[in-house]
Amino acid sequence: MTADTGRTEGDTWDLASSVGATATMVAASRAVASQGPDALLDDPYADPLVRAVGLDVFVRVIDGKIDFEDDALLNRQARIHQMTVRTRFFDDFFLDATKAGIKQAVILASGLDTRAYRLPWPSGTVVYEIDQPQVIAFKTDTLAGLGAAPSAERRTVAIDLRDDWPAALADAGFDVTQPTAWSAEGLLPYLPPEAQDRLFDHITALSAPGSRVATEHVPDPNAFTNERLQQISDRWRSFGFNLNAADLFYQGERSVVVDYLATHDWQVTAHSAKELYARNGFEFPSDEMTAAFGDMSYVAATLN
C-alpha cells in the first residue's frame, strides 16, 4: 500500500501515491458506478485503469470485496450516487459546450479522466489533458494497450500546474482566439490558496469570449478540517490504504471561487449538491462523508 508524508514544494507523484492515488480512488468509484445492467455511469475504461495502477484496496473495491454498505463514512451506495452526480455534471458541461459550438476543451489535472475517449465529441473537437508527466504517460500507454482510441483529437500536456502550463499548452497548439471549455474537477483543495487564484487568472487570460469553465465550490474554505479528513483517512487505513488526506489538502483562507470568477467577468451559475441529487433522482445523503465536504455546489461559468 502507498504511504505518504505531507505535501512539499515541487513534489511529484504517480497514480499510486500522494494526490495521484486520489485520482485512482475517484476512478474506482466511477468503475463501481458503471457496473451491472442498471449502471448509473458508462465508463468502460475506469475498471481496467484502476487494475493497471495496482493499488490492492481499490481493486478490492471494484470487485466488491470490501463491504461499505453499513459504513457511516464510506457507504457504498452514497459514494456511487455522489460520483454519479459529479461525473454527470462535468459530462453534461462539456456536451453542452460543444453543442454551443465550442471545439476546444481543456481538462486540468486530468488524472484518470477518460472523457477524451468516452464522450461523443463533435468532429473537429480538440481535447487537451494537463497533468503530471508520469500520470499522462501511464494513462496514455495503458489505454493504448487496451486498444482504446480517443473520440476527439487528444493532445496531452505533461506538466505540473504549479509550473508554466499556459506556455506548455500553447506549445501543444492551444488557440487563444477560440472559445474553450475548461474543467477543474476535484482539484482546488489540492492547490495552495495563491495557486488557486493563479489558476483562474491563467484560465481567464487564455479564454476568448464565450469560453466556459466548470469546477466545484465550497462556501467555507475551512470545511476540510484536519479532524474530518483524519476520520476519513483512519477509515481507509482500516482497509489497508495508508494515505493521510490531511497531508494532501492545503488549509487556510482562500478565495471563494464563485466570487472570484464573478469579479473577473465570468457569468456564474452554481448548482447545489442537493439540487443535482434531486435532478438525478437521488435522495440527498446525511452521512458523515457528505458532512466532511461541507455544503458543496457545482459551478459553471461563461466569460462575458
SULWOQUI-V405371 format. One record per run of one state. SS is the DSSP state (H for helix, E for strand, L for the rest). FROM is the first residue (numbers start at 1). TO is the last residue. If there is no record, write none. Layout:
BEGIN
SS:FROM:TO / SS:FROM:TO
END
This chain:
BEGIN
L:1:17 / H:18:33 / L:34:45 / H:46:53 / L:54:55 / H:56:62 / L:63:75 / H:76:99 / L:100:103 / E:104:108 / L:109:114 / H:115:118 / L:119:125 / E:126:131 / L:132:132 / H:133:145 / L:146:152 / E:153:158 / L:159:164 / H:165:171 / L:172:180 / E:181:184 / L:185:187 / H:188:190 / L:191:192 / H:193:206 / L:207:211 / E:212:218 / L:219:225 / H:226:238 / L:239:244 / H:245:247 / L:248:256 / H:257:262 / L:263:265 / E:266:272 / H:273:279 / L:280:287 / H:288:292 / L:293:295 / E:296:303 / L:304:304
END
